Amino acid sequence: MASAAAPAAAVPTLVPPLEQLRHLAVELRLLLPRVRVGEARGTVEEFNRETFWRRFNEAAVNVSREATTLTTAFSRLPLPSPQETQGFCEQVCAVITAVIAVYFSLPKEQGITLRKLVRSATLDIVDGMAQLMEVLSTTPAQSPENNDLISCNSVWVACQQVPRIPKDNKAAALSMLTNSVDFVKDAHEEMERAVEECDPYCGLLNDSEEDNSDSHSNGDDMLGLPSNRDLYWSEVDQELIIPCLALVRASKACLKKIRILVAENGKKEQVAQLDDIVDISDEISPSVDDLALSIYPPMCHLTVRINSAKLVSVLKKALEITKASHVTPQPEDSWIPLLMNAVDHCMNRIKELTQSEIQL
């Protein structure tokens, strides 16, 4: 016979508010790998660019609003109750899930370069919200430190960047190429400045030079700073730097020319070719950085030669891909052969100056 009085169902106990925020931060960070590697979700509906960007902008606004609401609630005492905190966390999960869903609705056919920018923005939003959860859960409410950390939190910055994202693959390609030009330009200017000053480590030891000689030498050894014999270029080093600088100048010219061609002749519907151009162009700046770092003393001529050859290989591939694409309507009348000849001339000179290293 069944008992007349069944035991009352156990009421689940909610964890404390700050613990809920910490749990949510962990859950948000677990979403990041899925966003990084996730593929676009198939749909029977035809992609509508205007609808996509409207949804993405709205999703970012919703995230920003929930971040503000949560911050207001947890920046003063008393803190929200466990039940109220659960509601806040559910809302945060909902708006973050919506942002990710919008990103996954962008088809690869719209361009890999564009998807990379949208993915980066999505990751910044999710990561920014996770950071906010961590700050709110670990820093006492109403403290100056809390206010400072919250005011500079990246979630609002990330949401504000969404309307500035290029709206098609050509615009995305131009944005990426502009960034590459700027990176190479900075590297070239830094190299030229070091050469003009004939002091590659200018300013590094200025503070140490004011100390006495004993503490200066002991401190440098302990900190691993360059010794005097490693601070300057030899005459042979300085001769080798000349074609290296010329090669970096050619890299900058190459990227500028490619960017101009894409701006003038690039077609939005040629997404695959634009993606190929951006992919190979993205390799130029890291290759320039490797070469720039290898010219600093103590210089290893073999390393300079290897890094120069890598850069030349990337430049030639970038020029060949650009030449074969729709952005170069008349390849035979192009500047590309001239730039290839200039790159070859630089590499031949580097080989001549480093030949003794190969023969050892």
Helices and strands as residue ranges (DSSP letters): H 17-37, H 49-74, H 82-104, G 108-110, H 112-138, H 144-151, H 154-161, G 162-164, H 169-197, H 206-209, H 213-223, G 228-230, H 235-265, H 271-281, H 284-294, H 301-324, G 331-333, H 336-359
